[in-house]
């Protein structure tokens, strides 16, 4: 499982975890997060049983802005997965995604 982050200078008015695209995906998808001020950010992917699969962003200090993160799950089986945004220790949102092979 691999990932990468692309930064955009667009600063939102609040923390946001956007819908990912495409959904369903095979095997790569993009997850967009937006934070209005510099903070410690984690973006975590879980399987349907709640087991952590990977941390695309691991408690990283990020500047205010919008970030696109690539999630590549070719080693995963088809199914439902969840992705969660945490900013400064607070759960912001959790969303569902579907992998279809």
N, C-alpha and C positions, 0 to 999 in steps of 0.2 A: 504494500500500500504506500503510495507516494503522494506528495502534495506540493504546492507552491503558493506564493501569495503575490498578488498584484495590487498596488496601491493607487487610489484615485484621491485627489485633493478635495472631493466633494464632501463637505461636512454636514451631517444630518442634524436635526433638532433633538433627536433622542436615539438611544441604542436600538438597533434593528437587526433582526435575523431575517433575511429575505428568503422567499421561496427559491429553491435551487432550480437550475435548468441544465440540461433537460431532465424531466421526471416523467416516467421512468428513465433510467440511464443504463448504458452498457458500453464500456466499463468506466467512462470518465464523466464527471459532472462538475459544475461550478457552484460554489456556495458563496453568497455575498453577505458580508456583515458590515455594519456601519456604527461608528461610535462618535459622539459629539465632542468628547474631550479625551486627552491622553489618559490611558488606563491600562491595567493588566488584563489581558484577554486570553481566554481559552475557547477553542472550538473542538468539541469532542464528538466522535461518531460511536454509536452503540448498536449492537444487534438487537433483535426483537426480545431476547431474554434479559436485556439490560447489561450484557457484558461489553466492556469498553473494547472497541476495535482499534481505534487510533486517536491521537490528538493532533489535529491538523495545525492548530496553534496551541502552544503549551505555556500558558501563563506568561505570555510575552508582553513587554511594554510597547504598546502601539500608540502612535500619534492619532489625533482626531482625523477622521476621514472614512472612506469607504474602501473595503478590501474584497477582492475576488480571490477565493481559495479553490484550487483544483483538488478534487478527490478522485483518485484512480483506484478502483476496486476490482481489478481483474482477478485477483486471488480469492475473491469472495464468491459465495454461492448466491443464486437468485433468492430474493426475499425482501423483506421490509427492514429498513435500518432507520435510526434516528440520529439527528445531529443537534447538539445543544451549544448555545452561546452563553458564556459566563464572563462578566465584566466586573472587575474589582471585587470578586468573590460572590457576586449576586447572579443568580440564574435569571437570564433575560428571556429566553424562549427555547423551546424544543420543537423541532419539526420532523416530519416523516418523509422518507424517500424510499423509492423502490428500485431495486436492481433486477434487471431481466436479462438473462443470457440467451 
